[in-house]
Amino acid sequence: MWAQPSLLTDRLFCGDETHRTLATGVESLLTEIQALRKEAERSKRMLLDACVSIGSIGEALGLDMDADADMMIGTARDLIDGLNRIINECPLGSPGFAIATEVMGELGVQQETQP
């Protein structure tokens, strides 16, 4: 984005108090607009990253990516319940326990406490 020259230093600027106040306000608005554009771009990138991640997880789970979110959430909850069952039924240190806890960690899910 090109740099906006300062209205206050423009040689065509009328230097009376009213125009100076207006120019200062315009400059602060332009600065705020630029900051909002940067934030919007950052938010778009984060949203795109999240969509790609959700798509990857959905494909890995074999979900219908045209399905509604409730169905996908239900499938994810079923997966988490299954992983918790494996963790609770497999002895500590077993391969099943290790794999299930690793997957839960990768998903960023809290594990249920063992009874």
A tleap script that builds the chain and sets N, CA, C and O, in Angstrom:
source leaprc.protein.ff14SB
mol = sequence {
  NMET TRP ALA GLN PRO SER LEU LEU THR ASP
  ARG LEU PHE CYS GLY ASP GLU THR HIE ARG
  THR LEU ALA THR GLY VAL GLU SER LEU LEU
  THR GLU ILE GLN ALA LEU ARG LYS GLU ALA
  GLU ARG SER LYS ARG MET LEU LEU ASP ALA
  CYS VAL SER ILE GLY SER ILE GLY GLU ALA
  LEU GLY LEU ASP MET ASP ALA ASP ALA ASP
  MET MET ILE GLY THR ALA ARG ASP LEU ILE
  ASP GLY LEU ASN ARG ILE ILE ASN GLU CYS
  PRO LEU GLY SER PRO GLY PHE ALA ILE ALA
  THR GLU VAL MET GLY GLU LEU GLY VAL GLN
  GLN GLU THR GLN CPRO
}
set mol.1.N position { 0.847 -1.172 0.000 }
set mol.1.CA position { 0.000 0.000 0.000 }
set mol.1.C position { 0.891 1.233 0.000 }
set mol.1.O position { 1.901 1.270 0.701 }
set mol.2.N position { 0.522 2.236 -0.779 }
set mol.2.CA position { 1.331 3.450 -0.874 }
set mol.2.C position { 1.133 4.309 0.364 }
set mol.2.O position { 0.093 4.264 1.023 }
set mol.3.N position { 2.160 5.092 0.660 }
set mol.3.CA position { 2.123 5.948 1.848 }
set mol.3.C position { 1.378 7.242 1.532 }
set mol.3.O position { 1.678 7.929 0.556 }
set mol.4.N position { 0.417 7.553 2.366 }
set mol.4.CA position { -0.361 8.775 2.215 }
set mol.4.C position { 0.472 9.961 2.706 }
set mol.4.O position { 0.909 9.962 3.857 }
set mol.5.N position { 0.703 10.971 1.857 }
set mol.5.CA position { 1.442 12.137 2.347 }
set mol.5.C position { 0.613 12.863 3.401 }
set mol.5.O position { -0.617 12.840 3.360 }
set mol.6.N position { 1.281 13.493 4.322 }
set mol.6.CA position { 0.585 14.201 5.394 }
set mol.6.C position { -0.164 15.404 4.837 }
set mol.6.O position { 0.377 16.200 4.070 }
set mol.7.N position { -1.412 15.509 5.241 }
set mol.7.CA position { -2.205 16.662 4.818 }
set mol.7.C position { -1.659 17.955 5.413 }
set mol.7.O position { -1.770 19.023 4.812 }
set mol.8.N position { -1.075 17.846 6.587 }
set mol.8.CA position { -0.580 19.036 7.273 }
set mol.8.C position { 0.683 19.619 6.641 }
set mol.8.O position { 0.973 20.803 6.813 }
set mol.9.N position { 1.429 18.801 5.918 }
set mol.9.CA position { 2.662 19.296 5.294 }
set mol.9.C position { 2.492 19.558 3.803 }
set mol.9.O position { 3.422 20.019 3.143 }
set mol.10.N position { 1.313 19.266 3.273 }
set mol.10.CA position { 1.042 19.536 1.855 }
set mol.10.C position { 1.111 21.046 1.633 }
set mol.10.O position { 0.527 21.805 2.407 }
set mol.11.N position { 1.817 21.500 0.584 }
set mol.11.CA position { 1.994 22.939 0.378 }
set mol.11.C position { 0.693 23.608 -0.057 }
set mol.11.O position { 0.594 24.834 -0.013 }
set mol.12.N position { -0.314 22.827 -0.479 }
set mol.12.CA position { -1.607 23.396 -0.844 }
set mol.12.C position { -2.546 23.502 0.355 }
set mol.12.O position { -3.670 23.989 0.235 }
set mol.13.N position { -2.076 23.043 1.504 }
set mol.13.CA position { -2.900 23.035 2.707 }
set mol.13.C position { -3.132 24.444 3.234 }
set mol.13.O position { -2.204 25.243 3.355 }
set mol.14.N position { -4.386 24.727 3.542 }
set mol.14.CA position { -4.744 26.007 4.160 }
set mol.14.C position { -4.527 25.849 5.655 }
set mol.14.O position { -5.134 24.969 6.266 }
set mol.15.N position { -3.690 26.666 6.261 }
set mol.15.CA position { -3.246 26.451 7.630 }
set mol.15.C position { -4.107 27.030 8.726 }
set mol.15.O position { -3.626 27.150 9.853 }
set mol.16.N position { -5.373 27.405 8.465 }
set mol.16.CA position { -6.156 27.947 9.572 }
set mol.16.C position { -6.546 26.826 10.542 }
set mol.16.O position { -6.422 25.643 10.228 }
set mol.17.N position { -7.013 27.221 11.710 }
set mol.17.CA position { -7.274 26.267 12.803 }
set mol.17.C position { -8.338 25.226 12.429 }
set mol.17.O position { -8.188 24.050 12.762 }
set mol.18.N position { -9.396 25.638 11.748 }
set mol.18.CA position { -10.469 24.713 11.349 }
set mol.18.C position { -9.931 23.646 10.409 }
set mol.18.O position { -10.194 22.459 10.602 }
set mol.19.N position { -9.187 24.056 9.403 }
set mol.19.CA position { -8.630 23.089 8.457 }
set mol.19.C position { -7.589 22.189 9.122 }
set mol.19.O position { -7.494 21.005 8.800 }
set mol.20.N position { -6.815 22.746 10.044 }
set mol.20.CA position { -5.816 21.943 10.751 }
set mol.20.C position { -6.517 20.847 11.577 }
set mol.20.O position { -6.066 19.702 11.603 }
set mol.21.N position { -7.618 21.208 12.247 }
set mol.21.CA position { -8.377 20.231 13.039 }
set mol.21.C position { -8.959 19.148 12.143 }
set mol.21.O position { -8.876 17.963 12.466 }
set mol.22.N position { -9.545 19.548 11.019 }
set mol.22.CA position { -10.108 18.579 10.075 }
set mol.22.C position { -9.020 17.666 9.503 }
set mol.22.O position { -9.211 16.453 9.408 }
set mol.23.N position { -7.880 18.250 9.122 }
set mol.23.CA position { -6.786 17.461 8.548 }
set mol.23.C position { -6.246 16.463 9.568 }
set mol.23.O position { -5.932 15.325 9.219 }
set mol.24.N position { -6.137 16.884 10.818 }
set mol.24.CA position { -5.661 15.974 11.866 }
set mol.24.C position { -6.634 14.813 12.041 }
set mol.24.O position { -6.214 13.666 12.194 }
set mol.25.N position { -7.932 15.107 12.019 }
set mol.25.CA position { -8.946 14.060 12.131 }
set mol.25.C position { -8.904 13.100 10.958 }
set mol.25.O position { -9.009 11.887 11.140 }
set mol.26.N position { -8.751 13.636 9.757 }
set mol.26.CA position { -8.668 12.797 8.559 }
set mol.26.C position { -7.441 11.893 8.630 }
set mol.26.O position { -7.529 10.709 8.303 }
set mol.27.N position { -6.304 12.431 9.050 }
set mol.27.CA position { -5.096 11.622 9.158 }
set mol.27.C position { -5.261 10.498 10.177 }
set mol.27.O position { -4.800 9.379 9.947 }
set mol.28.N position { -5.912 10.786 11.295 }
set mol.28.CA position { -6.103 9.727 12.289 }
set mol.28.C position { -7.063 8.670 11.761 }
set mol.28.O position { -6.885 7.485 12.041 }
set mol.29.N position { -8.079 9.078 11.002 }
set mol.29.CA position { -8.987 8.101 10.390 }
set mol.29.C position { -8.259 7.237 9.363 }
set mol.29.O position { -8.478 6.027 9.311 }
set mol.30.N position { -7.404 7.838 8.553 }
set mol.30.CA position { -6.641 7.071 7.569 }
set mol.30.C position { -5.724 6.054 8.249 }
set mol.30.O position { -5.573 4.930 7.772 }
set mol.31.N position { -5.114 6.454 9.364 }
set mol.31.CA position { -4.256 5.535 10.121 }
set mol.31.C position { -5.079 4.376 10.672 }
set mol.31.O position { -4.656 3.221 10.613 }
set mol.32.N position { -6.256 4.691 11.209 }
set mol.32.CA position { -7.131 3.651 11.763 }
set mol.32.C position { -7.618 2.703 10.668 }
set mol.32.O position { -7.685 1.493 10.884 }
set mol.33.N position { -7.956 3.236 9.503 }
set mol.33.CA position { -8.394 2.403 8.378 }
set mol.33.C position { -7.285 1.446 7.974 }
set mol.33.O position { -7.538 0.269 7.717 }
set mol.34.N position { -6.060 1.946 7.917 }
set mol.34.CA position { -4.930 1.091 7.545 }
set mol.34.C position { -4.741 -0.031 8.571 }
set mol.34.O position { -4.489 -1.177 8.200 }
set mol.35.N position { -4.864 0.299 9.852 }
set mol.35.CA position { -4.734 -0.720 10.899 }
set mol.35.C position { -5.858 -1.747 10.792 }
set mol.35.O position { -5.619 -2.942 10.967 }
set mol.36.N position { -7.077 -1.298 10.508 }
set mol.36.CA position { -8.203 -2.225 10.363 }
set mol.36.C position { -8.030 -3.134 9.148 }
set mol.36.O position { -8.395 -4.308 9.195 }
set mol.37.N position { -7.480 -2.602 8.073 }
set mol.37.CA position { -7.225 -3.433 6.886 }
set mol.37.C position { -6.204 -4.526 7.201 }
set mol.37.O position { -6.372 -5.675 6.794 }
set mol.38.N position { -5.141 -4.159 7.930 }
set mol.38.CA position { -4.138 -5.153 8.312 }
set mol.38.C position { -4.765 -6.236 9.184 }
set mol.38.O position { -4.498 -7.422 8.989 }
set mol.39.N position { -5.598 -5.834 10.144 }
set mol.39.CA position { -6.263 -6.787 11.027 }
set mol.39.C position { -7.219 -7.679 10.241 }
set mol.39.O position { -7.313 -8.875 10.517 }
set mol.40.N position { -7.927 -7.112 9.268 }
set mol.40.CA position { -8.841 -7.902 8.440 }
set mol.40.C position { -8.065 -8.943 7.630 }
set mol.40.O position { -8.505 -10.086 7.508 }
set mol.41.N position { -6.924 -8.555 7.081 }
set mol.41.CA position { -6.096 -9.496 6.325 }
set mol.41.C position { -5.590 -10.616 7.233 }
set mol.41.O position { -5.597 -11.786 6.850 }
set mol.42.N position { -5.156 -10.253 8.429 }
set mol.42.CA position { -4.686 -11.252 9.394 }
set mol.42.C position { -5.820 -12.213 9.752 }
set mol.42.O position { -5.609 -13.423 9.823 }
set mol.43.N position { -7.011 -11.680 9.974 }
set mol.43.CA position { -8.163 -12.517 10.312 }
set mol.43.C position { -8.539 -13.440 9.156 }
set mol.43.O position { -8.898 -14.597 9.373 }
set mol.44.N position { -8.455 -12.926 7.923 }
set mol.44.CA position { -8.750 -13.772 6.765 }
set mol.44.C position { -7.765 -14.930 6.670 }
set mol.44.O position { -8.155 -16.062 6.384 }
set mol.45.N position { -6.484 -14.643 6.911 }
set mol.45.CA position { -5.476 -15.714 6.856 }
set mol.45.C position { -5.734 -16.757 7.941 }
set mol.45.O position { -5.615 -17.958 7.694 }
set mol.46.N position { -6.089 -16.294 9.150 }
set mol.46.CA position { -6.363 -17.230 10.241 }
set mol.46.C position { -7.591 -18.085 9.923 }
set mol.46.O position { -7.596 -19.285 10.199 }
set mol.47.N position { -8.629 -17.480 9.348 }
set mol.47.CA position { -9.833 -18.213 8.986 }
set mol.47.C position { -9.528 -19.244 7.907 }
set mol.47.O position { -10.010 -20.375 7.964 }
set mol.48.N position { -8.734 -18.853 6.935 }
set mol.48.CA position { -8.348 -19.790 5.877 }
set mol.48.C position { -7.567 -20.962 6.458 }
set mol.48.O position { -7.814 -22.111 6.092 }
set mol.49.N position { -6.622 -20.684 7.364 }
set mol.49.CA position { -5.860 -21.754 8.011 }
set mol.49.C position { -6.785 -22.700 8.775 }
set mol.49.O position { -6.617 -23.919 8.720 }
set mol.50.N position { -7.767 -22.132 9.494 }
set mol.50.CA position { -8.712 -22.951 10.250 }
set mol.50.C position { -9.548 -23.816 9.312 }
set mol.50.O position { -9.798 -24.985 9.606 }
set mol.51.N position { -9.979 -23.253 8.189 }
set mol.51.CA position { -10.769 -24.023 7.220 }
set mol.51.C position { -9.961 -25.181 6.642 }
set mol.51.O position { -10.469 -26.291 6.487 }
set mol.52.N position { -8.708 -24.907 6.329 }
set mol.52.CA position { -7.842 -25.965 5.797 }
set mol.52.C position { -7.661 -27.064 6.841 }
set mol.52.O position { -7.705 -28.249 6.509 }
set mol.53.N position { -7.457 -26.678 8.101 }
set mol.53.CA position { -7.294 -27.664 9.170 }
set mol.53.C position { -8.553 -28.493 9.343 }
set mol.53.O position { -8.477 -29.715 9.471 }
set mol.54.N position { -9.715 -27.840 9.346 }
set mol.54.CA position { -10.978 -28.562 9.489 }
set mol.54.C position { -11.175 -29.500 8.311 }
set mol.54.O position { -11.626 -30.633 8.483 }
set mol.55.N position { -10.840 -29.033 7.118 }
set mol.55.CA position { -10.953 -29.894 5.942 }
set mol.55.C position { -10.049 -31.109 6.042 }
set mol.55.O position { -10.459 -32.215 5.691 }
set mol.56.N position { -8.828 -30.921 6.515 }
set mol.56.CA position { -7.889 -32.040 6.664 }
set mol.56.C position { -8.399 -33.042 7.695 }
set mol.56.O position { -8.343 -34.253 7.481 }
set mol.57.N position { -8.896 -32.522 8.815 }
set mol.57.CA position { -9.428 -33.405 9.860 }
set mol.57.C position { -10.645 -34.147 9.332 }
set mol.57.O position { -10.782 -35.352 9.549 }
set mol.58.N position { -11.532 -33.435 8.640 }
set mol.58.CA position { -12.732 -34.069 8.079 }
set mol.58.C position { -12.391 -35.162 7.093 }
set mol.58.O position { -13.001 -36.232 7.115 }
set mol.59.N position { -11.425 -34.909 6.229 }
set mol.59.CA position { -11.010 -35.930 5.272 }
set mol.59.C position { -10.377 -37.121 5.975 }
set mol.59.O position { -10.622 -38.269 5.603 }
set mol.60.N position { -9.565 -36.849 6.989 }
set mol.60.CA position { -8.922 -37.939 7.727 }
set mol.60.C position { -9.953 -38.803 8.436 }
set mol.60.O position { -9.760 -40.011 8.576 }
set mol.61.N position { -11.046 -38.193 8.886 }
set mol.61.CA position { -12.098 -38.949 9.561 }
set mol.61.C position { -13.083 -39.560 8.574 }
set mol.61.O position { -13.966 -40.321 8.969 }
set mol.62.N position { -12.939 -39.234 7.298 }
set mol.62.CA position { -13.847 -39.758 6.290 }
set mol.62.C position { -15.220 -39.110 6.340 }
set mol.62.O position { -16.219 -39.735 5.983 }
set mol.63.N position { -15.275 -37.860 6.781 }
set mol.63.CA position { -16.554 -37.163 6.891 }
set mol.63.C position { -17.008 -36.655 5.535 }
set mol.63.O position { -16.198 -36.378 4.650 }
set mol.64.N position { -18.318 -36.539 5.393 }
set mol.64.CA position { -18.893 -35.903 4.223 }
set mol.64.C position { -18.730 -34.404 4.421 }
set mol.64.O position { -19.404 -33.819 5.269 }
set mol.65.N position { -17.852 -33.775 3.656 }
set mol.65.CA position { -17.542 -32.370 3.876 }
set mol.65.C position { -18.691 -31.449 3.459 }
set mol.65.O position { -18.640 -30.244 3.705 }
set mol.66.N position { -19.723 -32.012 2.831 }
set mol.66.CA position { -20.911 -31.224 2.505 }
set mol.66.C position { -21.967 -31.339 3.597 }
set mol.66.O position { -23.021 -30.709 3.515 }
set mol.67.N position { -21.686 -32.147 4.623 }
set mol.67.CA position { -22.634 -32.337 5.717 }
set mol.67.C position { -22.641 -31.109 6.616 }
set mol.67.O position { -21.764 -30.248 6.537 }
set mol.68.N position { -23.647 -31.055 7.464 }
set mol.68.CA position { -23.711 -29.899 8.355 }
set mol.68.C position { -22.734 -30.064 9.518 }
set mol.68.O position { -22.236 -31.159 9.781 }
set mol.69.N position { -22.478 -28.977 10.193 }
set mol.69.CA position { -21.477 -28.955 11.263 }
set mol.69.C position { -21.874 -29.860 12.425 }
set mol.69.O position { -21.004 -30.464 13.053 }
set mol.70.N position { -23.166 -29.967 12.725 }
set mol.70.CA position { -23.606 -30.813 13.845 }
set mol.70.C position { -23.203 -32.268 13.632 }
set mol.70.O position { -22.786 -32.940 14.575 }
set mol.71.N position { -23.325 -32.758 12.395 }
set mol.71.CA position { -22.927 -34.136 12.099 }
set mol.71.C position { -21.428 -34.305 12.285 }
set mol.71.O position { -20.980 -35.315 12.828 }
set mol.72.N position { -20.645 -33.321 11.838 }
set mol.72.CA position { -19.198 -33.395 11.984 }
set mol.72.C position { -18.801 -33.346 13.460 }
set mol.72.O position { -17.912 -34.079 13.893 }
set mol.73.N position { -19.451 -32.495 14.216 }
set mol.73.CA position { -19.157 -32.398 15.650 }
set mol.73.C position { -19.511 -33.707 16.344 }
set mol.73.O position { -18.775 -34.170 17.216 }
set mol.74.N position { -20.635 -34.304 15.960 }
set mol.74.CA position { -21.023 -35.597 16.532 }
set mol.74.C position { -19.993 -36.673 16.248 }
set mol.74.O position { -19.663 -37.464 17.131 }
set mol.75.N position { -19.483 -36.712 15.026 }
set mol.75.CA position { -18.453 -37.687 14.673 }
set mol.75.C position { -17.177 -37.439 15.471 }
set mol.75.O position { -16.547 -38.384 15.948 }
set mol.76.N position { -16.799 -36.186 15.616 }
set mol.76.CA position { -15.595 -35.862 16.405 }
set mol.76.C position { -15.786 -36.271 17.860 }
set mol.76.O position { -14.857 -36.790 18.480 }
set mol.77.N position { -16.974 -36.045 18.414 }
set mol.77.CA position { -17.247 -36.456 19.801 }
set mol.77.C position { -17.191 -37.978 19.936 }
set mol.77.O position { -16.676 -38.500 20.925 }
set mol.78.N position { -17.726 -38.688 18.934 }
set mol.78.CA position { -17.651 -40.156 18.946 }
set mol.78.C position { -16.194 -40.608 18.948 }
set mol.78.O position { -15.831 -41.537 19.670 }
set mol.79.N position { -15.363 -39.956 18.145 }
set mol.79.CA position { -13.940 -40.287 18.102 }
set mol.79.C position { -13.297 -40.059 19.466 }
set mol.79.O position { -12.540 -40.902 19.947 }
set mol.80.N position { -13.595 -38.927 20.085 }
set mol.80.CA position { -13.025 -38.624 21.397 }
set mol.80.C position { -13.499 -39.625 22.436 }
set mol.80.O position { -12.711 -40.063 23.274 }
set mol.81.N position { -14.786 -39.996 22.395 }
set mol.81.CA position { -15.307 -41.007 23.327 }
set mol.81.C position { -14.578 -42.333 23.142 }
set mol.81.O position { -14.233 -43.004 24.115 }
set mol.82.N position { -14.346 -42.706 21.870 }
set mol.82.CA position { -13.632 -43.948 21.595 }
set mol.82.C position { -12.198 -43.909 22.106 }
set mol.82.O position { -11.700 -44.885 22.668 }
set mol.83.N position { -11.546 -42.782 21.908 }
set mol.83.CA position { -10.171 -42.643 22.402 }
set mol.83.C position { -10.135 -42.690 23.930 }
set mol.83.O position { -9.228 -43.289 24.509 }
set mol.84.N position { -11.102 -42.070 24.580 }
set mol.84.CA position { -11.174 -42.131 26.042 }
set mol.84.C position { -11.409 -43.569 26.518 }
set mol.84.O position { -10.841 -43.996 27.523 }
set mol.85.N position { -12.249 -44.309 25.788 }
set mol.85.CA position { -12.476 -45.720 26.131 }
set mol.85.C position { -11.183 -46.523 26.029 }
set mol.85.O position { -10.877 -47.341 26.897 }
set mol.86.N position { -10.423 -46.278 24.951 }
set mol.86.CA position { -9.138 -46.981 24.776 }
set mol.86.C position { -8.206 -46.636 25.931 }
set mol.86.O position { -7.561 -47.518 26.498 }
set mol.87.N position { -8.134 -45.356 26.278 }
set mol.87.CA position { -7.253 -44.927 27.363 }
set mol.87.C position { -7.659 -45.592 28.674 }
set mol.87.O position { -6.800 -46.017 29.447 }
set mol.88.N position { -8.966 -45.683 28.930 }
set mol.88.CA position { -9.449 -46.275 30.181 }
set mol.88.C position { -9.300 -47.790 30.221 }
set mol.88.O position { -9.122 -48.359 31.298 }
set mol.89.N position { -9.368 -48.460 29.060 }
set mol.89.CA position { -9.334 -49.922 29.030 }
set mol.89.C position { -7.941 -50.497 28.832 }
set mol.89.O position { -7.683 -51.633 29.229 }
set mol.90.N position { -7.050 -49.743 28.233 }
set mol.90.CA position { -5.699 -50.244 27.982 }
set mol.90.C position { -4.821 -49.956 29.200 }
set mol.90.O position { -4.943 -48.909 29.835 }
set mol.91.N position { -3.942 -50.895 29.510 }
set mol.91.CA position { -3.043 -50.654 30.643 }
set mol.91.C position { -2.059 -49.529 30.332 }
set mol.91.O position { -1.644 -49.330 29.190 }
set mol.92.N position { -1.708 -48.812 31.374 }
set mol.92.CA position { -0.746 -47.722 31.253 }
set mol.92.C position { 0.544 -48.260 30.638 }
set mol.92.O position { 1.069 -49.283 31.078 }
set mol.93.N position { 1.051 -47.565 29.619 }
set mol.93.CA position { 2.285 -47.981 28.964 }
set mol.93.C position { 2.076 -48.898 27.770 }
set mol.93.O position { 3.033 -49.200 27.058 }
set mol.94.N position { 0.842 -49.352 27.532 }
set mol.94.CA position { 0.589 -50.226 26.382 }
set mol.94.C position { 0.574 -49.392 25.095 }
set mol.94.O position { 0.361 -48.181 25.146 }
set mol.95.N position { 0.799 -50.034 23.943 }
set mol.95.CA position { 0.782 -49.293 22.678 }
set mol.95.C position { -0.561 -48.586 22.433 }
set mol.95.O position { -0.581 -47.449 21.961 }
set mol.96.N position { -1.672 -49.246 22.747 }
set mol.96.CA position { -2.991 -48.627 22.556 }
set mol.96.C position { -3.149 -47.374 23.385 }
set mol.96.O position { -3.657 -46.359 22.906 }
set mol.97.N position { -2.707 -47.447 24.646 }
set mol.97.CA position { -2.769 -46.291 25.542 }
set mol.97.C position { -1.913 -45.156 24.998 }
set mol.97.O position { -2.343 -44.003 24.971 }
set mol.98.N position { -0.702 -45.486 24.567 }
set mol.98.CA position { 0.226 -44.464 24.060 }
set mol.98.C position { -0.321 -43.787 22.807 }
set mol.98.O position { -0.254 -42.565 22.676 }
set mol.99.N position { -0.860 -44.582 21.890 }
set mol.99.CA position { -1.393 -44.015 20.644 }
set mol.99.C position { -2.609 -43.141 20.931 }
set mol.99.O position { -2.721 -42.036 20.400 }
set mol.100.N position { -3.523 -43.635 21.774 }
set mol.100.CA position { -4.737 -42.869 22.082 }
set mol.100.C position { -4.396 -41.553 22.779 }
set mol.100.O position { -4.981 -40.518 22.460 }
set mol.101.N position { -3.459 -41.580 23.724 }
set mol.101.CA position { -3.105 -40.335 24.410 }
set mol.101.C position { -2.389 -39.376 23.458 }
set mol.101.O position { -2.559 -38.161 23.561 }
set mol.102.N position { -1.596 -39.910 22.539 }
set mol.102.CA position { -0.922 -39.049 21.568 }
set mol.102.C position { -1.933 -38.385 20.636 }
set mol.102.O position { -1.829 -37.192 20.349 }
set mol.103.N position { -2.913 -39.161 20.164 }
set mol.103.CA position { -3.939 -38.588 19.286 }
set mol.103.C position { -4.744 -37.524 20.032 }
set mol.103.O position { -5.040 -36.467 19.476 }
set mol.104.N position { -5.094 -37.797 21.274 }
set mol.104.CA position { -5.839 -36.818 22.073 }
set mol.104.C position { -5.012 -35.534 22.237 }
set mol.104.O position { -5.546 -34.428 22.167 }
set mol.105.N position { -3.719 -35.698 22.454 }
set mol.105.CA position { -2.850 -34.527 22.576 }
set mol.105.C position { -2.783 -33.739 21.284 }
set mol.105.O position { -2.821 -32.509 21.305 }
set mol.106.N position { -2.683 -34.440 20.147 }
set mol.106.CA position { -2.642 -33.767 18.845 }
set mol.106.C position { -3.937 -33.015 18.579 }
set mol.106.O position { -3.929 -31.939 17.982 }
set mol.107.N position { -5.051 -33.589 19.026 }
set mol.107.CA position { -6.338 -32.927 18.842 }
set mol.107.C position { -6.551 -31.795 19.841 }
set mol.107.O position { -7.465 -30.985 19.684 }
set mol.108.N position { -5.706 -31.741 20.863 }
set mol.108.CA position { -5.843 -30.713 21.885 }
set mol.108.C position { -7.034 -30.926 22.793 }
set mol.108.O position { -7.646 -29.974 23.277 }
set mol.109.N position { -7.359 -32.206 23.020 }
set mol.109.CA position { -8.532 -32.557 23.824 }
set mol.109.C position { -8.099 -32.996 25.211 }
set mol.109.O position { -7.127 -33.739 25.356 }
set mol.110.N position { -8.822 -32.537 26.239 }
set mol.110.CA position { -8.563 -32.979 27.603 }
set mol.110.C position { -8.993 -34.428 27.748 }
set mol.110.O position { -10.069 -34.811 27.288 }
set mol.111.N position { -8.168 -35.219 28.378 }
set mol.111.CA position { -8.509 -36.612 28.608 }
set mol.111.C position { -9.370 -36.717 29.859 }
set mol.111.O position { -9.214 -35.958 30.815 }
set mol.112.N position { -10.298 -37.699 29.819 }
set mol.112.CA position { -11.083 -37.966 31.015 }
set mol.112.C position { -10.165 -38.604 32.050 }
set mol.112.O position { -9.209 -39.297 31.702 }
set mol.113.N position { -10.458 -38.371 33.303 }
set mol.113.CA position { -9.634 -38.997 34.357 }
set mol.113.C position { -10.014 -40.450 34.473 }
set mol.113.O position { -11.186 -40.811 34.362 }
set mol.114.N position { -9.006 -41.291 34.699 }
set mol.114.CA position { -9.271 -42.711 34.831 }
set mol.114.C position { -9.884 -42.990 36.199 }
set mol.114.O position { -9.517 -42.361 37.191 }
set mol.115.N position { -10.844 -43.960 36.247 }
set mol.115.CA position { -11.467 -44.280 37.533 }
set mol.115.C position { -10.510 -44.934 38.507 }
set mol.115.O position { -10.897 -45.258 39.630 }
savepdb mol mol.pdb
quit
